[in-house]
Amino acid sequence: MTTDIQEPPLLGVRGITKRYGSFTALDDVSLDVRPGTTVSLVGESGSGKTTLARAVIGLEKADGGEIRFRGSAVRGRRARRTFSRHVGMVFQDPYESIDPRFTLGEVVAEPLRAHGMYGAGGPERVRELLDSVGLQGADPDSYPHKLSGGQRQRVGIARALATGPDLLVCDEPTSALDVSVQAQILNLLLRLQQERGLAYLFITHDLDVVRRVSDEVHVLHRGSVVEHGPAAAVIEDPQHAYTRTLLAAILPDSPRHRRAGAPRKGEGGMPRRAG
């Protein structure tokens, strides 16, 4: 007789709370991210999305709750270091997240050096990473000021991939980019997910993006999750008034047309998640 034992989620966020004085930025937020899936956290500016992303990767210290990785709590310096090797972060603004004093090679190599993984093969690894994000032929000794915003974000993605992570936390990775470039970056992220089996915790304010890339969505309002479920179910039949408000902001004149998945004019190149 065999017993099916469900594997723990890759990432488990359990009851995370964060306060700044009397202001509660996060209030008992929980979610799971399983291998190879995309879980999106959506809400307007100030809803707590970025605070949660920073709490997950350790840039913010939560006041309550815990982060779990493959079923084990991430506690203590050693566990946090191991966790950081398996989790990469793609930041919102590639102009702020990439130090202009560093060459492209130094930017991408930063996590490799931090984890003692650079070694003799470091330069080749850096070139492979740049190639993998569509920057074939880029000179690792050049500086970021020569790059466009979309190219800089590709460098940021290469840096996030450096240690071979299982999970990327993507904090509004396209919102600072021109509309014409946003679809290219989303397509890149979807391709990398398919090739590498990556899981994504995807932070965004745009349910239109969520509809295209997500397996599951959590709607965050004033620091609390007000609705969650499979992305298609939440977007096609939202149960909470706040979710309906977010959807109304992206729908055209015909809600039925929009929910059926017809792209907006000029958006033919926007990616969709396979399956």
N, C-alpha and C positions, 0 to 999 in steps of 0.2 A: 504494500500500500504506500503510495507516495502522497506527499502533502505539498501543495503549491504555496511557496512562501514569496510574497511580493517583495521585490527589491525596494529598499528605501529610495526616496527621491535623491537626485544628485544634489540639489540645494533645497534645504528646508528652512523657511523663515518662520519663527515661532513667537508670536505675541510681542513683536518689536514695538517698543514705545520710546519716543524721543521728545523731550521738552526743552524749550529755551525760556527759562524763567517761568512765567505764567502761561506761555503759549505752548500748546501741544501740537507738535509737528506731525507725529505719528502716534496712533492710539490703537495698540493691540493688533498690529498687522501681521497676518500669517499667509503664507503661500508656499507652494511646492513647484519646483522645476525639475522635470524628468529628462534623462539623457536624450539628446537629439531633438528636443521640442523648443518652441518659442512661447514663453509666457510674457504677455505684455501688461504693463502697469500704466493705466491711462488716467488722465485728469488734467484740469486746467493748471495754469501757473499758480504755485503756492499750495497745491494739494498735498505735497509731501513726497512726490515721486523721487526727486533727486536726493532728498534726505535718506530715503530708504536705500537707494543705490549706493550711497556713500557709507551707510551703515553696514550693508552687505560686504563691501570690500574693505571695511575697516578704517575708512577715512573719517567716520563719525562714530563715536561711542554711544551705543544705545543705553537708555536708562532702565530698560526692562526687556525681557525676552532673550532669545538666543538665535544664533545662526548655526545650522547643522549642515554638514557636508557628508554625503553618502551615509547618513544615519548617525554620525558622530558629531557632538557639539564642538564648535570651533572656539576653544578656550585655551588661553595661555599662548606664550610666544611661539613655541614650536608648532602647535596646531595652526596658528595664524599664518606662519611662514609656509607651511605645507599647503594650506588653503590658497594662499596668494599665488603659488606656482600653478595651481589648477584653474584659476579664475583670472581672466583678463578684463580690462575696462576700456571701453571706447567712449571718450568724452564728447560733450556737446559741441564745443567750439574749438576747432583745430588750430585757430590762431592763438588761443590762450593755453592749450594743453601741450603744445610743442615748444620747447625752449629754443628761441631763434639763435642762441649762442652755440647750440649743438649741431653737428653735421647730421645728415639723415642716418648714416651708419651708427652714430652715437645714440641717436634717439631710439632706434630699433634695438640696439644692443643693450640698452639700459637694464631691462629685466633679466637678460641673460647674465649680465655681470652681477646683478644683485643676488642671483641664485647660484652663482658659481658654475654657470653653464656655458660661458663664452669659450674658454680654452683655445686650442689650436684651430678648431673648425669654425670659430666665431664669424670671421669675415664671410665665409661661404654661406653660413646660415643666414646672415643678414641679407645677402644678395638673393637667396632663395625666397625669403620672406617678402622682399620688395617685389620680386617677380610675381609672387602668388597673389598680390593685391593689384596687379595691373600696372606696376611701375617698372616694366622691363627696360633695361638700359639706363635706369636712374643711377647717377653717380653717388655712391655712399659718402663720398667726401665733400659733396655739395651741401649748401645750406638751405633751410626751408623758405627763405625769402624769395627764392626763385619759383616757388610752387604756387599753384592756385589753391583755393579752399578745398576743392574736391581732392586734389592730389595730397594735400596735407592730411586730410582725413584718412586717405589710404595709408599714409605713413603711420598714423595713429592706430589703424587696424592691424598693420604689420607688427607694431610694437605689442599690441594686445595678444597677438598670436605667438609671440616669440618663444615662450616656454612650453608650447604645446598644450594649452588649457583645454578643459572639457566644457567650460562655460564662459561666455562673454556677457558682461553687463554693459548694455548699450544705452547710454543716457542721451536721448534725443539726438542720435547720431547724424541726422540729416537736417535738423531744424535751422542750423546756421548756414546752410548751403543754398545756392541758387536752385530754383525749382528744376531747371534743366539738368542739374547734377544729382538731385536727390534720388531719382530712379536708378541712376548708375550705382550709387552706393548701396541702395537696398538690394539691387540685383547681385552685387558683389557679396553682400552678407549672406544672401540665400544660397549662392553658389558655394561659398566656404562652408556653410552649414551642411550642405549635401555631401561635399567632398570629405569633410573632416568629422562628421557626426556631432557637430557642436550643439550645445544647448544655449539659448539666449534668454536673458531677462531683459526685456526691451521696454525702455521707458519712453513714453511719448504723450503728447497732448492731442494727437490726431488719430481719431478712430478710423479715418480713411486708410492710414498706414496700417493700423492694427488689423483691419479687415483683410489686408493683402498678405501679411506675414505671420499671423499668430495662430497657434493652436488653442490657447486659452487666454482669457483677459480678466484682469482685476481692475475695477473702476474705483479710483481713490478720490474721496471728497473730504476736504478739511481733515486730512490725516487718517481717515477710516475707510476701509473697503466697504462700499455700499452695494456692490454687485459683482459677481464673478461667475465664470462658467466657460464652456466652449465658446470660442470667439464668434463663430457663426450664429449660435443661439443668442448670445448677448446682443449682437448687432441687429439680427433679424427681428428679435422680439424682446427688447429691453424692458425690464421690470421696474426699474427705479427712475424716478422723475429726473434725476441728475444725468443719468445715462441718456435719456431721451433728449435732454437739453444739448448734450455734447453731439449727439447724432444730428440734431437739427442744424447745427452750425456747419455741417459738411454736406447736407443733402441739397440737391437742386430743387426745382419747382415740383417735381413729382417724387415724393418719398418712395413710392413703390418702385419706380424706375431706379432710384439710387440703391435701394436695398437689394434689388435684383443683381447688382454688381456691375452695372454699366459704368465705364470710366467717364470721368469728366472730359470735356473737350480739351484736346491737346495732351491727354494723359495716356495715350496708347502704349507708351513705353513703360508704364509703371508695372513692377513685377507682381506676380501672384505666387503664393506658396503652393508648391506642388502637392497633389493629393486631394 
